[in-house]
């Protein structure tokens, strides 16, 4: 994993001579010999941002997206691809079991049951975030 890409995507240096870096969330990290402290912070606290970066190439060099994909195992990436495809494309849920589509797509196959499991989890997460931001 290229920790420098992670650092440069999420952090900025306080000033040109400082070894203190500030994350987009305001957390500071001191630069050491490597990038483990930056990578650990991003993995722990910025999962949503990583997901957004996987979908949005407009402001991130393509090599950064490749580095970010190393944060996840293949299963979460596959589920993310299917969720994004189905939701953003307004596709029928059964498309995940359409053998012709699977053969012609780059996606690894998942079952309808798996898709629905993660759709439900995503729905609950979104509902929770929305309800926490709405006034009483």
N, CA and C of each residue as an Amber inpcrd file, in Angstrom:
protein
   408
   0.8550000  -1.1800000   0.0000000   0.0000000   0.0000000   0.0000000
   0.8960000   1.2350000   0.0000000   0.5250000   2.2200000  -0.7510000
   1.2920000   3.4470000  -0.8160000   0.7260000   4.4510000   0.1960000
   1.3240000   4.4750000   1.3740000   0.8630000   5.3570000   2.4430000
   0.9910000   6.8300000   2.1050000   1.9640000   7.1630000   1.2700000
   2.1390000   8.5570000   0.8570000   0.8940000   9.0540000   0.1270000
   0.3160000   8.2140000  -0.7140000  -0.9050000   8.6070000  -1.4200000
  -2.0580000   8.8240000  -0.4520000  -2.1520000   7.9670000   0.5480000
  -3.2060000   8.1190000   1.5630000  -2.9940000   9.4260000   2.3150000
  -1.7670000   9.6680000   2.7500000  -1.4720000  10.9060000   3.4800000
  -1.8090000  12.1330000   2.6340000  -1.3690000  12.1330000   1.3880000
  -1.5680000  13.3050000   0.5310000  -3.0320000  13.5280000   0.1610000
  -3.8360000  12.4700000   0.1900000  -5.2550000  12.5960000  -0.1310000
  -6.0530000  13.1370000   1.0460000  -5.7380000  12.7050000   2.2730000
  -6.5430000  13.0480000   3.4400000  -5.9420000  14.1240000   4.3390000
  -4.6540000  14.3690000   4.2380000  -3.9810000  15.2670000   5.1720000
  -3.3230000  16.4360000   4.4500000  -3.1410000  17.5350000   5.1820000
  -2.3380000  18.6440000   4.6850000  -1.3910000  19.0740000   5.8010000
  -0.2480000  19.5870000   5.4050000   0.7850000  19.9910000   6.3500000
   0.4140000  21.3310000   6.9670000   0.6240000  21.4670000   8.2800000
   0.3020000  22.7290000   8.9620000   1.0340000  23.8960000   8.3290000
   2.3240000  23.7360000   8.1020000   3.1060000  24.7320000   7.3640000
   4.2690000  23.9980000   6.7100000   4.9620000  24.6800000   5.8380000
   5.9770000  24.0230000   5.0070000   7.1040000  23.3670000   5.8080000
   7.4190000  23.8880000   6.9630000   8.5320000  23.3530000   7.7460000
   8.0970000  22.3830000   8.8410000   6.8150000  22.2320000   9.0360000
   6.2960000  21.4140000  10.1280000   6.2440000  19.9450000   9.7510000
   6.3930000  19.0940000  10.7720000   6.1780000  17.6670000  10.5430000
   4.8020000  17.2480000  11.0850000   3.9460000  18.2160000  11.3730000
   2.5800000  17.9810000  11.8340000   1.6380000  18.0950000  10.6260000
   0.8130000  17.0750000  10.4700000  -0.1520000  17.0320000   9.3700000
  -1.5580000  17.0180000   9.9600000  -2.4920000  17.7100000   9.3180000
  -3.8710000  17.7860000   9.7850000  -4.7810000  17.0780000   8.7910000
  -5.6090000  16.1920000   9.3230000  -6.5760000  15.4740000   8.4960000
  -7.7430000  16.3970000   8.1570000  -8.5190000  16.0120000   7.1690000
  -9.7190000  16.7670000   6.8020000 -10.6800000  16.8950000   7.9800000
 -10.6420000  15.9280000   8.9040000 -11.5390000  15.9520000  10.0590000
 -11.0000000  16.8040000  11.2060000  -9.7560000  17.2920000  11.0780000
  -9.1740000  18.1350000  12.1120000  -8.1620000  17.4250000  12.9990000
  -8.0960000  16.1150000  12.9310000  -7.1420000  15.3470000  13.7190000
  -5.7310000  15.6020000  13.1980000  -4.7780000  15.7200000  14.1060000
  -3.3920000  15.9390000  13.6880000  -2.5780000  14.6740000  13.8850000
  -1.5980000  14.5100000  13.0350000  -0.6660000  13.3850000  13.1040000
   0.7320000  13.9220000  12.8490000   1.6970000  13.3640000  13.5710000
   3.0780000  13.7450000  13.3560000   3.6970000  12.7670000  12.3600000
   4.3930000  13.3150000  11.3900000   5.0590000  12.4730000  10.4040000
   6.2460000  11.7920000  11.0620000   6.3380000  10.5080000  10.8500000
   7.4670000   9.7430000  11.3570000   8.2790000   9.2310000  10.1890000
   8.8010000   8.0300000  10.3320000   9.5810000   7.4360000   9.2550000
   8.7130000   6.8630000   8.1500000   7.4800000   6.5200000   8.4920000
   6.5910000   5.9030000   7.5130000   5.2360000   6.5860000   7.5120000
   4.2400000   5.8360000   7.0720000   2.9060000   6.3960000   6.9150000
   1.8440000   5.6360000   7.7080000   2.2650000   4.7430000   8.5750000
   1.3250000   3.8910000   9.3020000   0.3230000   4.6960000  10.1090000
   0.7670000   5.7510000  10.7650000  -0.1650000   6.5450000  11.5730000
  -1.2470000   7.1950000  10.7060000  -0.9050000   7.6190000   9.4930000
  -1.8890000   8.2200000   8.5830000  -2.8710000   7.1550000   8.0860000
  -2.3260000   6.0300000   7.6490000  -3.1580000   4.9510000   7.1040000
  -4.0990000   4.4060000   8.1750000  -3.5940000   4.2000000   9.3800000
  -4.4300000   3.6800000  10.4720000  -5.5840000   4.6250000  10.7810000
  -5.3100000   5.9050000  10.8170000  -6.3510000   6.9000000  11.0810000
  -7.4400000   6.8420000  10.0120000  -7.0440000   6.8240000   8.7580000
  -8.0080000   6.8100000   7.6550000  -8.8210000   5.5180000   7.6640000
  -8.1790000   4.3920000   7.8830000  -8.9000000   3.1200000   7.9330000
  -9.9170000   3.0960000   9.0710000  -9.5660000   3.6910000  10.1940000
 -10.4430000   3.6510000  11.3620000 -11.5910000   4.6500000  11.2940000
 -11.3480000   5.8340000  10.7470000 -12.3340000   6.9080000  10.8780000
 -12.9500000   7.4240000   9.5840000 -12.4570000   6.9880000   8.4420000
 -12.9370000   7.5900000   7.1950000 -13.3810000   6.5540000   6.1640000
 -14.0730000   5.5320000   6.6190000 -14.5520000   4.4800000   5.7200000
 -15.4900000   5.0570000   4.6630000 -16.3930000   5.9750000   5.0600000
 -17.3150000   6.5900000   4.0990000 -16.5630000   7.3610000   3.0280000
 -15.5420000   8.0990000   3.4330000 -14.7520000   8.8640000   2.4710000
 -14.0220000   7.9450000   1.4990000 -13.5580000   6.8130000   2.0100000
 -12.8880000   5.8570000   1.1280000 -13.8590000   5.3180000   0.0880000
 -15.0740000   5.0110000   0.5300000 -16.0900000   4.5400000  -0.4130000
 -16.3970000   5.5730000  -1.4760000 -16.4820000   6.8310000  -1.0660000
 -16.7410000   7.9060000  -2.0340000 -15.5940000   8.0340000  -3.0240000
 -14.3670000   7.8860000  -2.5330000 -13.2290000   7.9860000  -3.4320000
 -13.2080000   6.8630000  -4.4630000 -13.7100000   5.7040000  -4.0860000
 -13.7580000   4.5980000  -5.0460000 -14.6770000   4.9160000  -6.2120000
 -15.6540000   5.7800000  -5.9880000 -16.6150000   6.1280000  -7.0390000
 -16.3050000   7.4220000  -7.7500000 -15.4870000   8.2760000  -7.1730000
 -15.2740000   9.6120000  -7.7270000 -13.8120000   9.7960000  -8.0870000
 -13.5210000   9.7120000  -9.3710000 -12.1480000   9.8600000  -9.8350000
 -11.7880000  11.3030000 -10.1560000 -12.7310000  12.2410000 -10.0710000
 -12.5150000  13.5860000 -10.5880000 -11.4270000  14.3620000  -9.8550000
 -11.2510000  14.1220000  -8.5620000 -10.2800000  14.9100000  -7.8100000
  -9.1320000  14.0860000  -7.2540000  -9.0460000  12.8200000  -7.6370000
  -8.0300000  11.9400000  -7.0930000  -7.2660000  11.2850000  -8.2350000
  -5.9470000  11.2870000  -8.1740000  -5.1930000  10.5830000  -9.2120000
  -5.5800000   9.1140000  -9.2550000  -5.5720000   8.5240000 -10.4310000
  -6.0100000   7.1330000 -10.5630000  -5.1760000   6.1850000  -9.7190000
  -3.9130000   6.4930000  -9.5070000  -3.0790000   5.6350000  -8.6790000
  -3.5480000   5.6210000  -7.2330000  -4.1970000   6.6990000  -6.7720000
  -4.7250000   6.7420000  -5.4060000  -5.8900000   5.7800000  -5.2650000
  -6.7780000   5.7270000  -6.2510000  -7.8900000   4.7840000  -6.1860000
  -7.3900000   3.3570000  -6.0970000  -6.3300000   3.0490000  -6.8080000
  -5.7570000   1.7160000  -6.7380000  -5.2300000   1.4380000  -5.3270000
  -4.6050000   2.4450000  -4.7150000  -4.0840000   2.2720000  -3.3560000
  -5.2170000   2.0960000  -2.3640000  -6.2990000   2.8490000  -2.5300000
  -7.4230000   2.7670000  -1.6070000  -8.0780000   1.3960000  -1.6720000
  -8.1160000   0.8100000  -2.8470000  -8.7400000  -0.5080000  -2.9620000
  -7.9970000  -1.5460000  -2.1370000  -6.7620000  -1.2680000  -1.7660000
  -6.0040000  -2.1960000  -0.9380000  -6.4590000  -2.2030000   0.5130000
  -7.2840000  -1.2140000   0.9150000  -7.8040000  -1.1810000   2.2760000
  -8.7840000  -2.3110000   2.5240000  -9.4440000  -2.7750000   1.4960000
 -10.5580000  -3.7040000   1.6260000 -10.2270000  -5.0560000   1.0360000
 -10.8650000  -6.0880000   1.5840000 -10.7700000  -7.3940000   0.9470000
 -11.6990000  -7.3880000  -0.2630000 -11.6700000  -8.4310000  -1.0420000
 -12.4480000  -8.4840000  -2.2770000 -13.9590000  -8.4740000  -2.0200000
 -14.4130000  -9.1370000  -0.9560000 -15.8550000  -9.2290000  -0.7010000
 -16.5080000  -7.8550000  -0.4980000 -15.9850000  -6.9930000   0.3870000
 -16.6230000  -5.6800000   0.5380000 -16.5980000  -4.8450000  -0.7380000
 -15.5380000  -4.9620000  -1.5120000 -15.4800000  -4.2230000  -2.7690000
 -16.5300000  -4.7290000  -3.7470000 -16.7100000  -6.0330000  -3.8020000
 -17.7240000  -6.6200000  -4.6800000 -19.1210000  -6.1580000  -4.2700000
 -19.4010000  -6.1990000  -2.9880000 -20.7200000  -5.7640000  -2.4970000
 -20.9270000  -4.2820000  -2.7950000 -19.9000000  -3.4760000  -2.5780000
 -19.9960000  -2.0490000  -2.8710000 -20.2900000  -1.8140000  -4.3540000
 -19.5960000  -2.5290000  -5.2240000 -19.8340000  -2.3820000  -6.6650000
 -21.2820000  -2.6940000  -7.0250000 -21.7950000  -3.8050000  -6.4830000
 -23.1780000  -4.1890000  -6.7890000 -24.1680000  -3.1820000  -6.2230000
 -23.9810000  -2.7520000  -4.9800000 -24.8930000  -1.7760000  -4.3830000
 -24.8960000  -0.4810000  -5.1950000 -23.7240000  -0.0220000  -5.5570000
 -23.6220000   1.2010000  -6.3430000 -24.3110000   1.0310000  -7.7010000
 -24.0700000  -0.0810000  -8.3530000 -24.6630000  -0.3220000  -9.6650000
 -26.1890000  -0.3840000  -9.5880000 -26.7040000  -1.1470000  -8.6250000
 -28.1530000  -1.3280000  -8.5110000 -28.8440000  -0.0340000  -8.0910000
 -28.3010000   0.6310000  -7.0870000 -28.9490000   1.8390000  -6.5630000
 -28.8150000   3.0130000  -7.5390000 -27.5990000   3.2990000  -7.9670000
 -27.3820000   4.4520000  -8.8460000 -28.0310000   4.2580000 -10.2150000
 -28.0680000   3.0120000 -10.6780000 -28.6400000   2.7460000 -11.9890000
 -30.1080000   2.3800000 -11.9730000 -30.7030000   2.3880000 -10.7640000
 -32.1130000   2.0010000 -10.6210000 -32.3880000   0.6510000 -11.2770000
 -31.4600000  -0.2750000 -11.0750000 -31.5740000  -1.6150000 -11.6580000
 -32.4650000  -2.4910000 -10.7830000 -33.1070000  -3.4880000 -11.3850000
 -33.8720000  -4.4410000 -10.5760000 -32.9180000  -5.2770000  -9.7190000
 -33.3550000  -5.6080000  -8.5180000 -32.4920000  -6.3610000  -7.6020000
 -32.0770000  -7.7090000  -8.1770000 -32.9140000  -8.2960000  -8.9840000
 -32.6340000  -9.6190000  -9.5400000 -31.4950000  -9.6080000 -10.5550000
 -31.0060000  -8.4420000 -10.9500000 -29.9150000  -8.3780000 -11.9250000
 -28.6770000  -9.1090000 -11.4070000 -28.5260000  -9.2150000 -10.0910000
 -27.3490000  -9.8890000  -9.5270000 -27.3160000 -11.3740000  -9.8520000
 -28.4580000 -11.9460000 -10.2100000 -28.4980000 -13.3700000 -10.5500000
 -28.7310000 -13.6110000 -12.0450000 -28.6720000 -12.5530000 -12.8400000
 -28.8260000 -12.6780000 -14.2860000 -27.4850000 -13.1650000 -14.8570000
 -27.4350000 -14.4180000 -15.2770000 -26.1800000 -15.0370000 -15.7190000
 -25.5650000 -14.3260000 -16.9280000 -26.4050000 -13.8540000 -17.8240000
 -25.8760000 -13.1400000 -18.9890000 -25.1940000 -11.8500000 -18.5550000
 -25.8450000 -11.1140000 -17.6690000 -25.2510000  -9.8720000 -17.1930000
 -23.9440000 -10.1510000 -16.4580000 -23.9450000 -11.1390000 -15.5930000
 -22.7420000 -11.4640000 -14.8170000 -21.5900000 -11.8250000 -15.7520000
 -21.8800000 -12.6020000 -16.7720000 -20.8440000 -13.0180000 -17.7200000
 -20.2590000 -11.8120000 -18.4550000 -21.0770000 -10.8110000 -18.7530000
 -20.6350000  -9.6420000 -19.5120000 -20.0960000  -8.5090000 -18.6430000
 -20.2810000  -8.6100000 -17.3260000 -19.8400000  -7.5310000 -16.4340000
 -18.4890000  -7.8540000 -15.8180000 -17.9160000  -6.8580000 -15.1630000
 -16.6510000  -7.0510000 -14.4530000 -16.8770000  -7.4650000 -13.0020000
 -18.1420000  -7.4950000 -12.5720000 -18.4520000  -7.7870000 -11.1760000
 -18.3420000  -9.2780000 -10.8730000 -17.8460000  -9.5800000  -9.6780000
 -17.9190000 -10.9530000  -9.1960000 -19.3640000 -11.2140000  -8.8010000
 -19.8480000 -12.4300000  -8.9720000 -21.2560000 -12.6980000  -8.6480000
 -21.5280000 -12.6760000  -7.1430000 -22.7390000 -12.2120000  -6.8000000
 -23.2680000 -12.3440000  -5.4400000 -24.7140000 -12.8020000  -5.5850000
 -25.2820000 -13.2970000  -4.5130000 -26.6610000 -13.7840000  -4.5710000
 -27.6500000 -12.6480000  -4.2920000 -28.8750000 -12.8930000  -4.6770000
 -29.9710000 -11.9610000  -4.3900000 -30.0900000 -11.7730000  -2.8730000
 -29.9710000 -12.8680000  -2.1380000 -30.0810000 -12.8260000  -0.6790000
 -28.9850000 -11.9320000  -0.0750000 -27.7680000 -12.0410000  -0.5880000
 -26.6600000 -11.2070000  -0.0990000 -26.9060000  -9.7400000  -0.4150000
 -27.3530000  -9.4620000  -1.6350000 -27.6600000  -8.0800000  -2.0080000
 -28.7080000  -7.4950000  -1.0670000 -29.7720000  -8.2440000  -0.8110000
 -30.8500000  -7.7450000   0.0390000 -30.3740000  -7.5410000   1.4820000
 -29.4870000  -8.4010000   1.9520000 -28.9300000  -8.2580000   3.3010000
 -28.2140000  -6.9120000   3.4190000 -27.3690000  -6.6020000   2.4480000
 -26.5950000  -5.3610000   2.5140000 -27.4320000  -4.1380000   2.1540000
 -28.4550000  -4.3040000   1.3320000 -29.3850000  -3.1940000   1.0690000
 -30.1050000  -2.8120000   2.3570000 -30.5230000  -3.8160000   3.1200000
 -31.2020000  -3.5510000   4.3980000 -30.2700000  -2.8480000   5.3820000
 -29.0330000  -3.3180000   5.4450000 -28.0640000  -2.6930000   6.3480000
 -27.7990000  -1.2460000   5.9340000 -27.6760000  -1.0160000   4.6480000
 -27.4410000   0.3380000   4.1490000 -28.6480000   1.2280000   4.4500000
 -29.8520000   0.6940000   4.2680000 -31.0690000   1.4640000   4.5430000
 -31.1200000   1.8780000   6.0120000 -30.8310000   0.9420000   6.9100000
 -30.8390000   1.2670000   8.3410000 -29.8000000   2.3270000   8.6780000
 -28.6370000   2.2370000   8.0650000 -27.5800000   3.2210000   8.3190000
 -28.0110000   4.6070000   7.8510000 -28.5750000   4.6880000   6.6560000
 -29.0290000   5.9750000   6.1260000 -30.1570000   6.5350000   6.9820000
 -31.1240000   5.6890000   7.3780000 -32.2220000   6.1470000   8.2220000
 -31.7110000   6.7020000   9.5430000 -30.7310000   6.0280000  10.1330000
 -30.1600000   6.4750000  11.4020000 -29.4770000   7.8310000  11.2380000
 -28.6990000   7.9910000  10.1720000 -28.0100000   9.2650000   9.9460000
 -29.0040000  10.3910000   9.7070000 -30.0350000  10.1270000   8.9200000
 -31.0320000  11.1590000   8.6420000 -31.8000000  11.5320000   9.9150000
 -32.2270000  10.5230000  10.6690000 -33.0040000  10.8200000  11.8760000
 -32.1720000  11.5590000  12.9150000 -30.8760000  11.3180000  12.9570000
 -30.0250000  12.0240000  13.9280000 -29.8390000  13.4940000  13.5450000
 -30.0250000  13.8310000  12.2880000 -29.8400000  15.2060000  11.8460000
 -31.1330000  15.9970000  11.7840000 -32.2720000  15.3170000  11.8260000
 -33.5520000  16.0090000  11.7840000 -33.8850000  16.6040000  13.1430000
 -34.4950000  17.7730000  13.1610000 -34.8950000  18.3430000  14.4510000
 -36.0490000  17.5240000  15.0440000 -36.1580000  17.5670000  16.3500000
 -37.2050000  16.7990000  17.0520000 -38.5690000  17.2270000  16.6660000
